[in-house]
């Protein structure tokens, strides 16, 4: 668990913004669920014998003798909300979410006990094309973050019957090879050999459609997910980076979980698929320079006579200049431009005032400074200073928004 400040906080916010914008383009709605849920929500969905439930949950009994758990992942709470809020009556529908999750794991790079996720859950879509679209959404999300060396691994776990046959075959195999497991484990049964015809056809549709969409992937027949509720399609996006290492290379993962809604007491046959991305790992990979270039502020500076500043004057000219500059700031913000308004310091009355203020603007990583003084007000312009190129020119006030938006694309 850690604090987030400065550049790291900006990276997290930027990643969430990219996910939110993209999810909206796919028609998804935002959903928010409580951090604290009844422990049964996770015990029923994750499997009471799973490592997550057995070793990693933060669970306690409150003063009302209720067993509560801090959510270790997002899917279970959203399925619970789907049932309790009667959302199943208006399917199909997709949702996106983000927020903190909690697991008592050994902290390491990219893995904390309190960690942030951005995820999506799609309900009521059973055709394999929905699997493809969900994977495509994940692929575009990572691409929009500018990640390099991304690999998609995909597999089919089949239905419940196929998995049961596979488990029986695996147990039989392992019982016969316990003395030489390391050398013979590569020849152990794989799920692909036990898939039903419908699961095989479904997986073939998905892989062929991904290929047609030019989304590269590798079929990994030994890929499984750590949660018990997955079936049929599962997938992981991995990034080869020294920032993560081999053990922490998975940055986004998910799959299909058609039986989970019914398992939690909801309607039967609600098709469901989703994925979640770990923001701590994405944060290690995102280039701060890319974010800074896209989210650089503009600094607005009221320019006053130094004598008026020294006297802390509140005469009409000082008020007019401040009002004009603040009005420009408000208009820029209404058009989605980040603005830092440069308030005057009471001690800032030296001849080097402007130089100091522009130096501060550069320290804020501002792209431009907008200077508003009495001469600018008379002419209906501002002085627009490009801080990267140290160039300045007059710009008409009515053209300022368009000018700045064009440079921030």
Steps between C-alpha positions, in 0.01 A plus 500: 500500500646835405431865436485634145615850418617714212596323178383159622158637589475667159586174326231310690239763420601507134474120470152508652397781265612300197304196618191705578495673161548173314241307701245772426569464127406132533169591669599400853361673808695573816421302814634543852467239774595513871850420617345300785269210411356207689768231511258258334518701178863400450490157662220392265659643186871440548467152650549429869802282420674762285823667610330837488234402755728281709801727530451845350169652613479785749199380701366615836187486716341837575314604816177367353662155466504528120791341314631757254778482242691773319452420133791307345369547143218676318292233327329345803367831630370600159318168460351550846384849391355354179282273713403733786429798272298287252734600218450161337162625377667742258766287337713504294710767667865561569664682790841640578647572841816606676610514860709341775511126570664323795690173531744387766780407261875536527566856381733531203551718197165551330314302768372668817252400768284796403496523123294678236314336214320621191261240365197427285217247535257415218171324580240343274717440192557131429626500141877451465515832317453662842816321617684649203365849563596481868853392409515772235403760761786381720743506209405856400520614863861383532589640159357839597732500800794470263618164635759307301580127479145395591409133452149354516468141623165327467353162587170319544419332831189339355179448694454342843477147360823536303685635802378216719625241249830685480541506879438127521753429226756731659463342844541155347810609311664668798439201727701284258790744459560645845859375505600678178253785472743769387610310190159360406280797587531640148321187377213531746145537364389839369150645498490529122476121476174498699306787345148436374425557134313823581797633701736411216279679248472801727875525546560459126261789429683720751850428371399539135324830568792635701725419206267678259513808724881489499517445875804273549476223759657177617290199599633381835338163579623518860360844573250495787377776725541498878128540573258208495213661310658520152392276213559487125701808395785626718772743398797696629690796360868492593773759458866410472670769704782516754269725702279199573709187463372161387291422809302825484470534122119466487345848491141413401304175521148368484260251355146367479300403811150408380396308813598755763176701512294186559756375754444817702122462500413694186323396180633200314680519169627858533799508268791698642853595402746757627855602574702708743830684468740569785577871512816459708660299222371727226635795696849350481474473121333823395737766371472812713611709205202388293261599777671830561479595133130422488403657833712811527339800666478855375604775740302825507689798642344838583761764417492802731711806556763421764410806706142378529620155603725644770215704638261202496275733307133423451431790265275454200781422254635220718153353546432527126819316405438223753136465397596483133772241562276285721220518242741370236605220737140398560424491128804282427399255772145481363655379175700226673835678521691462827588843639731613777408855599813677620393687813725783607723459802496778757878514499536485123584862433844481342598585146556130431136422579400394149811286455427320827137443408589359159762279662230368733276437200774290340534309826132408473577346159269755340492514122396865473469812708211737438591854605217744571590864566352844437638520146356160409159595639490818291581307181269202571792257494726301729872444475542128433845371590614154384717388790671221303620726221525824700287672235212736560239682296164666537190282468142627479300397805229340284766282331679391818302182572538365147869590496574317825284198418687455172833488682377253765382225266 
